[in-house]
Amino acid sequence: MEANAEPLRKFGARILVRGGQFENPEGTSRMRNGIIEFPSYQAALDCWKSPEYQQTIKLRQPVSTLDLVIIEGYDGPQPG
């Protein structure tokens, strides 16, 4: 997490979920999950492609497995 701090800060990321209790009633999941919000879809892509983040990948790969999805946000109607 420390290695991620600088690239995440640089691209305006905000950690919304990191670990914590969860249920997985359908599909599959990892033991630990996280959601990181970026100011835009492009900012998330730029962060992942940045040299700083690519360095963190090299640190992480020998010790963990990650499923990463970059997905555009939704600002439409919400259930009421």
N, C-alpha and C positions, 0 to 999 in steps of 0.2 A: 504494500500500500504506500509506503514511503516513496518508492521510486515512481509511482504513478502521480504523486502530488503535483509536481511541477508541470507536466504536460496537461493534466486536467485543469489546473488553475489557468494556464496559458490560454486554453481554448474555452474558458468560461463555464466549465462543468460544475454541476451541483449534485452531490450524492443524495439520492432520495431514499434508497434502501440499500443496506449492507448487512447481510446476515439476518439474524433474527428468526423467530418462530414462523413456520409456514406450513400449510397443508398443500398437498399435491394430488387432488382428487382425480385428475385425468392426465394422461401423458407421462412424460418423464421429467426429472429435474435433477440437479446436483444437490449436494449436501449444503451448499452455501450459495445464495443468490444475491444479486445486486442490481439496482437500477440507477443509472447516472443520466441526468438531464443536461443537455447542452442548449445554448441559445438558438441553435439551428441544426438542421440535418447536416448541412455542409460543415459546420464546426465539428460535429462528431466525426465525420469522415476525415477531416483535416487533422484532428487529434490523433486518430488511429494511424494515419499515414506519416505523422511527424517523426523525425529522427529521434526525438526524445522518447516517444512512446515505443518506437521500434526497439529501443534499448531495453525498456522494461519487459518486453516480450522475451528477449533473450534471457533475462533473469528468471522469469516465471516458468518457461517451458520445461526446464529439467525437473521441476518440483511440483507441477500442477497441470491440470487439464482445464481448459476453458471453452465454453460455448459462448460466443459473442454474437449479438445481433444488433445492428444499427438500424433503427426504424424511425420513420418520420412521425412526428407527433400528430395528435388529433385535437382540433379545437372546435369541433362541431357540437351539435346538441348532445346533452347528457341525459341519462335516465332521471326521471324526476319523481 
